[in-house]
Amino acid sequence: MKKALISIPLAVLTATTLLAGCSSNEEAPASPGSASTEPVELNLWGGHPEIDPWYKKMAEEYKKEKPNVNVTISSFPLRDFEKKIAAALPSQSAAEIVTINPVVALRYIEGDMLHKAPEDLAKLVNTESSFPKIISETANYNGNVYGIPLHISKAVLFYNKKMFEEAGLSGPPTTMDQYLEYAQKTAKRDASGKLIRAGQSLRLSGGGSGVAEKFWVLLMQNGGSVVKKISDGQYKANYDNDAGLKTVQMYVDMVHKYKTDDPTLKHDAEAFEMEAAAFFSRESWVVGDIQKKAPNLQYDTAPMPKATLVVPFNFHVSKSAEGNVAAAAWDFIRFMMKPENQVELMRMTGWQPAREDLESLFKEVPQYKSFFEKRELETYPPLPEFDEIMTKFADRLANKIFTDASLVDNPDKIRALLAEAAKETNDILKQYGHLAP
């Protein structure tokens, strides 16, 4: 996923107040703000520059309806964006509209830096839309709607059809045992035995929490997760178990035992598009990227075997906007959330809208169908410390586990390393008052 969350010690939140339900939203600006014809300047900040063409088209189309409203779009690499809003939201110098991951937004909602949504948009989120329940819940806080879900990161399997056919494989893997088997069958070596094409391209390194996030997606197929909710606001690490062992063993076997992937190879979407990997797990933006960079690639997608991770990004209106400006900001969000404009989001950028009632998309592009197939969903829990947990877990995976060839056929050592990592996760939960007894 093109994302990385950062921890900003503004305040320790009581995350257990994250509740779904239709809100009263008494303090929200009135909807819609079409009565005013005075000039309005809006700014929209985002952390996904590849969405800019859609934002700009929406601004142009909206101006045809509301010529008094001018919208300026500014996007930044996600980690830079999150640093920027961390400085700007407290001083009310942020853009009027910002797109924020709900876990990051918690601290700003608690700090009264973001507006509640108007009644009609709150109703859209909670009762009238086709958002998955898990997505609607992320938009609510303490009985009020603050965020309007725009797009999501949802992992599926991408696989090269030509490579699979050459390996005698009739379709994508449907079990984790097949993932390892298919990786061995599709990896390719040169005459000297050097690996030149990965079977499954794994996330083995990288900054932020991405390594842990991609591990989490595969961990879910074995029945595990990074943390498990025990009761409201109370969690424990959930990878120091058989699910964690199986997932680590698969990584270790692919890298060190069967050598179907190697840290020196290209990875991720770039490797897949260059046909340097036969399959990997990623989000819908890859479909759009392939259309631009490798239009002749023979590939398809498939849902993950059992479950997948979904990470939403929601529209918010900051307290930089008041009165007619805030009303105009919500009205522009209202415009962008129209179904036809949401279809255009995925068509133009490849990013998957949060709403599910967009079947016309995969009639045009069959590879999108997998993103709309039903699977058990997990998302980031409402814990302000969760990015710290993920970042530290990712560091252990990348630097202490994936690089250790002595873990091959050594389950006891794997369990010991997972126990050490789980203790760190639980210590962080305890520090914030969220560790289950």
URTACOR-V941816 format. One record per helix or strand of 2 or more residues. SS is the DSSP state (a for helix, b for strand). FROM is the first residue (numbers start at 1). LEN is the number of residues. Records with the same first field share a line. If there is no record, write none. Layout:
SS->FROM-LEN / FROM-LEN
This chain:
a->15-3 / 49-17 / 78-11 / 102-9 / 119-10 / 133-6 / 161-6 / 176-11 / 210-12 / 242-16 / 268-6 / 285-9 / 323-14 / 339-11 / 360-5 / 366-7 / 386-16 / 405-3 / 411-21
b->40-7 / 69-7 / 97-5 / 140-2 / 144-2 / 148-7 / 156-5 / 188-2 / 195-6 / 227-5 / 234-4 / 277-6 / 299-4 / 307-12 / 352-2 / 376-3
